[in-house]
Amino acid sequence: MRNKDRPLPTPDRPNFYGRRGSRPLKDSRKALVDAMLPKIGITYPEGAGVDPNSYFDGTPEQLWLEIGFGGGEHLAGQAEANPTVGIIGAEPFMDGVGSLLRHLDERNLTNVRVVADDSRPLLYKLINACFDRAFLLFPDPWPKKRHAERRFIGPKNLALLARLLKDGAEFRVASDDMQYISWTLQHMHNHPDFEWLAEGPDDWRTPPSDWVKTRYEQKALRQGKKCNYLRFRRKPRQS
């Protein structure tokens, strides 16, 4: 039964599956959250037609999006390697947000903005064709068949992503769960706005040259699991 105090899902506030809570933050992480999140955190806007460039000081050369950044290792690494790029990262779990903020603080990175919640209520409010690249790395695979609809990859979210990505923009998906990889390839193949950038097995078995490993990925590799790295391109819009 639905909790009466929980708002009904809407297009710009869909259901979120999973636990937002986590173990209590350490004092040092909590201090970072209290000090940094008010400065670089993004709250859900009231109206639509928001240009995400407005969240940054100046105009970044490109805008990237990472959906579910986990501990923030990849996001912080990309931000450090690409200082002229503005990166928006979303993560609903506060321990992950605290971990990212630690990386940003230690490296003095200023080109990141954070949504400490589900990304979609923000994404629905943004203008078309605003992102040059997007990442979905090692998401929860929701392996049970009855939970498959909870996966991020699906028709509604791909339609949203296709609207937000510029023509030629790259969408990267990585997972160590072969069921999720197969699911992703099926849905991406069925979507008319994306094409898979793979010509041979090395293109999905080997990460891109600018890859930054996540903590979860490193753990999976130590356990002998195989990780797959999928790259897709947003096709040009019809004139």
C-alpha atoms as one frame of an Amber mdcrd trajectory, in Angstrom:
protein
   0.000   0.000   0.000   1.306   3.443  -0.900   2.264   5.691   1.978  -0.361
   8.459   2.062   2.348  11.024   2.758   4.357  10.006  -0.304   3.551  12.120
  -3.400   2.192  10.351  -6.435   4.648   9.996  -9.339   4.415  12.558 -12.127
   6.415  12.974 -15.379   8.831  15.332 -13.652   8.836  13.444 -10.339   8.713
   9.733 -11.209   8.953   6.871  -8.766  12.353   6.418  -7.180  13.222   2.834
  -6.334  15.777   2.080  -3.658  16.913   3.519  -0.348  17.897   7.157  -0.203
  19.052   6.738   3.373  22.433   5.389   4.363  24.480   4.956   7.476  25.106
   8.231   9.318  27.819  10.360   7.760  31.109  10.736   9.554  31.594  14.146
  11.114  34.146  15.127   8.451  31.790  14.158   5.601  28.850  15.885   7.239
  30.918  19.051   7.582  31.728  18.917   3.856  28.074  18.398   2.963  27.027
  21.318   5.161  29.729  23.596   3.759  29.799  22.645   0.068  26.360  21.429
  -0.954  24.643  24.819  -0.485  27.219  26.270  -2.915  27.296  23.609  -5.641
  24.061  21.734  -5.059  21.209  21.970  -7.557  17.641  21.915  -6.303  14.650
  21.054  -8.455  13.541  24.158 -10.393   9.958  25.358 -10.314   9.571  26.049
 -14.016  10.713  24.393 -17.218  13.091  25.622 -19.919  16.137  25.788 -17.624
  19.557  26.131 -19.267  21.993  24.062 -17.153  24.814  26.423 -18.101  23.195
  28.803 -15.623  24.347  26.609 -12.747  28.000  27.389 -13.474  30.162  30.479
 -13.141  30.778  31.460 -16.738  29.853  29.180 -19.633  31.622  25.797 -19.792
  32.954  24.646 -23.149  30.827  21.516 -22.776  28.288  20.122 -20.340  28.382
  16.496 -19.191  25.944  14.518 -17.066  26.594  11.545 -14.783  23.512   9.714
 -13.544  24.155   7.940 -10.246  27.814   8.776  -9.572  28.228   6.375  -6.633
  31.326   7.341  -4.688  32.240  10.038  -7.219  35.598   8.594  -8.302  34.790
   8.734 -12.013  33.087  12.123 -11.874  35.915  13.754  -9.949  38.523  12.194
 -12.219  36.779  13.460 -15.337  36.339  16.915 -13.797  40.043  17.079 -12.983
  41.056  15.932 -16.472  38.601  18.312 -18.183  38.638  21.609 -16.276  36.805
  23.532 -19.031  33.870  21.092 -18.942  30.970  21.581 -16.545  29.734  18.296
 -15.080  26.396  17.755 -13.372  26.236  14.629 -11.254  23.190  13.121  -9.563
  23.248  10.663  -6.660  20.425  10.066  -4.158  22.560   8.431  -1.455  24.214
  10.890   0.893  27.240   8.734   1.635  28.045   8.865  -2.101  27.483  12.620
  -2.165  29.826  13.010   0.806  32.467  10.904  -0.929  32.299  13.041  -4.082
  32.541  16.253  -2.085  35.683  14.930  -0.411  37.249  14.323  -3.838  36.261
  17.786  -5.022  37.590  19.434  -1.871  40.919  17.597  -1.912  41.537  18.461
  -5.577  40.037  21.953  -5.432  37.664  21.203  -8.306  35.114  23.889  -9.116
  33.534  22.627 -12.357  31.030  20.201 -10.777  27.438  20.704  -9.689  25.542
  18.129  -7.646  21.952  16.916  -7.507  21.749  15.067  -4.182  18.652  13.184
  -5.270  17.040  11.460  -8.248  18.148  13.183 -11.455  14.892  13.000 -13.379
  12.840  15.793 -11.747  15.658  18.137 -12.788  16.200  16.637 -16.237  12.562
  17.073 -17.218  12.925  20.834 -16.644  16.045  21.368 -18.793  16.170  22.728
 -22.325  16.651  20.483 -25.335  20.093  19.503 -26.627  22.087  20.800 -23.659
  24.515  17.940 -22.870  27.582  16.888 -24.852  28.074  13.608 -22.980  26.256
  11.431 -20.450  27.343   8.541 -18.231  25.439   5.711 -16.554  28.072   3.599
 -14.817  27.411   0.388 -12.913  23.775   1.143 -12.071  21.712  -1.164  -9.890
  20.816  -3.989 -12.340  17.597  -4.915 -10.521  18.178  -8.557 -11.526  14.765
  -9.956 -10.556  12.376 -10.105 -13.495   9.580  -8.392 -11.583  11.911  -5.458
 -10.872  13.091  -4.930 -14.466  10.923  -1.838 -14.894  13.012  -0.133 -12.207
  16.114  -0.058 -14.398  17.105   3.372 -15.666  17.459   2.116 -19.228  13.984
   2.021 -20.716  11.817   3.799 -23.294  10.777   6.774 -21.125  14.235   7.604
 -19.805  15.877   7.072 -23.195  13.377   9.462 -24.776  14.271  12.006 -22.091
  17.996  11.469 -22.647  17.628  11.739 -26.421  15.942  15.108 -25.937  18.716
  16.396 -23.692  21.731  15.199 -25.684  23.131  17.248 -28.536  23.459  15.708
 -31.978  26.558  13.509 -31.948  26.746  13.458 -28.146  28.069  10.302 -26.516
  26.242   8.167 -23.942  28.378   5.695 -21.998  26.985   2.742 -20.057  29.108
   0.308 -18.041  28.155  -2.757 -16.030  29.498  -6.062 -14.757  26.020  -7.614
 -15.007  25.567  -9.342 -18.363  21.795  -9.363 -17.997  21.863  -5.588 -17.699
  24.229  -5.302 -20.656  21.883  -7.409 -22.804  18.913  -5.359 -21.604  20.732
  -2.134 -22.454  21.734  -3.279 -25.938  18.178  -4.380 -26.697  16.619  -1.086
 -25.615  19.296   1.064 -27.249  18.961  -0.897 -30.493  15.198  -0.363 -30.448
  15.482   3.374 -29.878  15.654   5.334 -33.151  17.818   8.164 -31.802  20.905
   6.152 -30.765  23.561   4.091 -32.492  26.084   1.721 -30.879  29.708   2.712
 -31.449  31.189  -0.772 -31.588  33.026  -2.439 -34.447  34.534  -5.382 -32.573
  34.731  -7.088 -29.139  37.524  -4.830 -27.879  35.146  -1.893 -28.185  33.026
  -3.189 -25.301  35.602  -5.241 -23.390  38.126  -2.416 -23.086  37.235   0.929
 -21.507  37.764   4.184 -23.454  41.216   5.761 -23.256  40.005   8.517 -20.920
  38.295   6.109 -18.534  38.373   6.618 -14.757  37.636   3.491 -12.725  34.917
   3.582 -10.088  35.268   1.994  -6.672  32.583  -0.535  -7.532  34.297  -1.384
 -10.815  37.624  -2.000  -9.079  35.919  -4.328  -6.605  34.221  -6.237  -9.423
  37.507  -6.660 -11.282  39.247  -7.936  -8.138  36.486 -10.534  -7.833  37.200
 -11.702 -11.378  34.054 -10.283 -12.900  34.053  -9.026 -16.468  33.046  -5.440
 -17.039  31.530  -4.201 -20.277  31.790  -0.653 -21.581  29.155   0.464 -24.076
  29.326   3.693 -26.048  26.400   5.124 -27.987  26.009   8.211 -30.155  22.979
  10.464 -30.343  21.963  10.487 -34.009  21.419  13.837 -35.777  17.926  15.207
 -35.448  15.772  15.337 -38.541  15.559  18.867 -39.922
